Amino acid sequence: MKRLDRLRASMREQSVDLVVLGVGAHLAWLTGLRPHADERPLLLCITQSYTGFLMPALEVDSARQHTDLPFHPWGDDQGPNVAFADLLITSGGDKAQSIVLDETMRADFAALVQDALPGRARQFTSTTVGALRMRKDPDEYSVLKRNACTADFAMKAAWDAMRVGMSENDVAGVVRSAFKEQGATPLFYIVGAGANGAFPHHHTGETVIKTGDAVVMDIGGAMEGYSSDMTRMAVMGIVPEGYQAVHEIVERAVQAGIAAAKPGVRAHVVDDAARGIIAAAGYGEYFLHRTGHGMGIEVHETPYITASSQTVLEEGMVFSIEPGIYLPDRFGIRLEDIVILRKDGPEILSDLPRDLKVIHG
């Protein structure tokens, strides 16, 4: 397993003796498994010499279809403690002095590990699994590119269908159907018409789209275990007063962020570049969020492109660049592209232009 080999190399570099993962994105990335998650502890323990699961007995037969890794099963009549102790002894994890815990696992699962290994040095996955996940390999790039194309298709389908008099939910329904048509699972579809666009995470509802509305459309779907995420703008018939100038400012902020993104620079430099354009234009207080987030198995993952982030960007990292300006009671504008960082700068995954889209009808 190439990823497991990479993890063990990282563990050696970081002097980590034991990594313990729960059900979630880290486990899916490492093993391809997405087992059922409930209150029963299901953990993967990795040392230099052994990788094995603490596995609820009722999950064994199903999980065995997807992995050859050893199981240490436990039943509801026994509880997990004896099986977990056996897993630690078999793996050598009982002698671990430095452990990494999956920060996304349930607190009671983490307590099970810490109770079994009291007094050990403990950290989370940022320097091991998390760091490895940030750099996408060619296969991951291919899947992410395909996902970006599904979002392009869904956005164009929405534009083709949009008419004055439709509700935000009507448009969201078109987006959902377009993702499903391509074999993707719809994940989110923020449609913010008019003043609703000034809420970055507007809850799409029954607001009716009117002539002159600027509509924020932030959509994403999932296919082959990875995700898409993009934001574009549409204007219904008549461009609102002042909209064109603000759209151009946000577009220049996107371009500045793209230009600043290079291997070796810290993530905050990208945020600084995009935010600087908006602040210089007098709209700094209306840029309400970070410039971007990493994307892969999860829609939001590291690296985060924030004003305070000291993460050094590396070739293969995938993240969004999505500055915005949100004017209360008027409109909001956000333009978002997902990029993969190449040695000479970012490659945009979407093929859909960020130009102003005016819809007549």
N, C-alpha and C positions, 0 to 999 in steps of 0.2 A: 504494500500500500504506500504509494508515493507520499501522500499527505501525512500518514503516520510516521514515515521516515523523517519528513521535514519537521514534524512536531518533536520527535525525539532529539533531533539535532538542536532545535531551539531550547529544549529542556536542558541539554548539556551546556549550552552557552549560558543559560540563565541559572545554572546550578539548581534546577528543580528536580526533585526526586519522584514526585507523584502528581499527576493531573487527574482531576475527577470532574467529569462532565455529566450534567443532567439532560433530560429531554429538551431539545430546542435546536437553535440554529447552529451552535458549535458542534453538537453531535451530528447533525445532518451533514454539515460540511466535511467532517472527518470521516464518517462511515457511510453516508448516504441513507441512514436510517432515520425515519420519523415515526417512532413508536407512539402508541397511545399514551397520553399523559394524564395521570390522575394522582391521587394522594398516596399511592403505593410507590415507595422509593425504587427508581430505576436509574442506575448509575453506571457509567463507564469509567474504569480505572486504568490509567496508562502509566507504566514504569518503563525503564530501559529494556526490561527482559520479558514483559508480559502485558497483554491487553485483554481485559475481560469485563463482563457485565454482571452487576447485581441485577437480577431479572425476576420480577414477579412471576410466579408459576403460571398464572393464567395468560401471560404474554409469550411464553416460551415457544409454543408451536408456531405462532404467527411470525414472531421475530426470526425464527430459525430459517425461514424461507429467504431471508434477506442478508444473512451474515453467517460466516463460519467462525466468528470469534467465540471463545468459550463463555458459557453462562454459569453463574452461581445462583441457582433459583431459590426462591423462598415462597412459602404459602401463607395465606391469611391466618392459618391456625398456628403458625410458628413465629411470624414476624421476621424482619430482615436482619436482626443483629448477628445471629450465628452465621448466616450466609455471608454477610459483609465481612465479618472477622476472618472467615475462610478465604475470601477474595483478597483481603489485605495480606494475609500470610502467604498465599500462593504467589501473589504478584511481587512480594517484597515491599509492598507499600507500608506494612506495619513498622518498617525501619526508617521510613522517610523522615527527613528532618525539614525539608522544604516542600510545601504542597501548593498547588494551584487549584482553586475552586472556580467552577462555572458561576459567574455572578448572576446568571439568569435562573439558576435552579431555585426551587422552593426553599424557604428558610429552614423548614424542618429537615429537608434532605441535607442541607449544609450542616445543620446541628448534628445529624447522625455521623457525618464525617469527622467533625471537630471533637465530638464526644469520644469517638474511637481513637483519635490521634491528638490527645491533649498536648498543649504546649508547643506545637510545631509552628515554625514560621509559615505564614499563610499570605498568599497574594491572589489576585484574580487573573483573568486570562489575557490582559492587555499586552503582555510581553511574549505570549506563547501562541495559543490558538487565535486570539484576536488579531495579533500582528500578522500572522500568516494569512488570515482571511482577507486582509486588506489588499493584498497583491493578487490579482486575478490571473489565472493561467489562460492559455489560448482557448481551451474548451469552454471555460467560463465566459470569456469574451464573446465567443460565438453565440452562446445562449443569451447573453445580455443584449447582443445586437439583434437577435431575432425578437426578443421581447420589445425592444425599442421600436421595431417595425410594426409590431402589433398595436402599439400605442399610436403610432402615426396613422395607421388605418382607422383606429377607433376615433381619433380626433377628426379626421376628414369625414368620417361617416356622420359624426355629430354636426359638423358644419353643413354638410349637405342636407341634413334634415331640419336644422334650426329655422324656426319661423317666429315672427312676432305673435304673441298669444299662447305660445307653449310655456309650460312651467319649467322651472329648473329640474324638477323630477322627471319630466318628459325627456329632457335632453340627456339626463343621467341614464335613463332607460335605453336610449339609443347607444350610449357608450357601453353599457353592460352587454347588450346584444352583440355589438361589434366585436368585443373581446371574445365572447362565447363562440361566435362564428369562426374564429381563428383557432379555437381549441385552448384559449387562455381563460383563466379564472379571474373575473373582475375583482379588484381589491378595493379601490376607492375611486370616487368620481365627485370632486368638488366642482359644483357649478354655481357661481356667484354672480347674479345679475344686478347691474346698477350699483346702488349703495351697498349691497351685500358683498360686492367684490372687495370692499375695504376691510373685511374680516378675513385674515389670511387662511384660517381653517373654518370657513363658513360651513354650516350644516345645510346641505342642499335640501330645499323644501318646495313649497307650492307657490313661491313667488312667480308671478307671470312676467315673462320677458316682453319689454316694451321697445318701441322705436326709440333709438338714441341710447339704449343701454350698452355699456361696456360689460362684457361677460368674461370673468375669469374661469378657466377650465383647467383643472389640475386632475389628471387621471393616471391610473396605473392598473396593470394586471399581472398575473403570474403564469408562467409556463415553464415546464422542465425544472421546477424547483427554484427559479430565479424570478426577478420582478422587473417591471418597467415603472417609470415615473416621469411625467412631463407636464409642463404648463404652457398654455398658449392663450392668447386673447382673441375675442371676436367682438365686433361692434355691429349693432343691429341698425343698418340703414344710414343713420346720421351720426357722424363722429361728434361726441360731446365736446363742449368748449374746453380747451386746454388739454384734451386727451393726447393729441398728436405729439405735443412737446414732451409730455411726461413719458409716453411710450418710447420716444427717442432717447430720453435720459436712461431709462431702464435698459434699453438695448445697449447703450454705450457702457453701462455698468457690467452687463454680461460679457461684453467684449474685453473689458479691462480685466475681469476675473479670469477669463480664458488666457489672456496674454500673460498674466502673472503666474499661472500654474505651470511650474517646471519641476522636474526632479531635483531634489535637494533644497527647495525652499520650504519654509514652514507654512502650515495651512493658513495661519492668520494673515499671511501676505496676500493671499487670494481674497480673503474677506476685506482686508484693508483697501485693496485696489477697487473692488466693486463698490464698497461703502463710500470711498473717497469721491467717486464720481457723483453719487447721489447727494452726499453732503455738500459738495461744491456747488451743486445746482440749487441748494437751499431746501432740500427735502430730507435731510438727515434724520429728523425726528419721525419721519413717516416710513422709514425702513425698519420694520418691527421684529426682524428675525435674523438668524444667521444666514450666511451666503450659501451654505450647502451642507450636504450629508453624504456619507458613503452609501453604496447600494450594492446588493448582491443577493444572497439568500434572503436577507431582510431588506425591506424598503429603506429603513433607517439603520445604518450601522457605521462603524468607523471607516475612514476618518471623518470627523466633523469639521466643517470649514467655518470656524468661528473667529471672533476678534481676539480670543485668548488662546487659541490652540497652538501648541508648540510641536505638534506632530510634523515630522519631516516627510514631505511628499516623495513617493518613490514611483518608479515606472511600474505600470500595472495596476495602480490604484484606480478605483472607479468611484466617482462622486458627482453630485449635482452642483451646478452653478445656477442659482435662482434668486437674484436680487428682486426686490419689489418696492413699490411706493403705494401706500394705502391712505387715501384722502377721505376722511369721515364724511358721510352723507353725500359723497360724489361718486367715486369709483376707486377701484384698486387695480394695479397692474403688476403682474408677476410673469416673468419669462424664465423658463427652466429647461435646461438641457442636462442630460447625463453625459459625462465624458470619461474616457479611460486615458490615463496619463502615459504618453509615449516618451521616448528619450528626448524628443524635440518639442514636446508640448502636448496639449490635449487633443484627442480625437473625439468628436461629437458622435454619439451613437444614433441619434435621431437624424432622419433625412428631411424633416419638415421645417421649412423656414420659420423664423420668428417674426416675420413681417406682419404689419397690421392687416387683419382680415376683416373686411367689411361684408356683411351678409345682407342681401336685399331680399325681402320677402316676408 
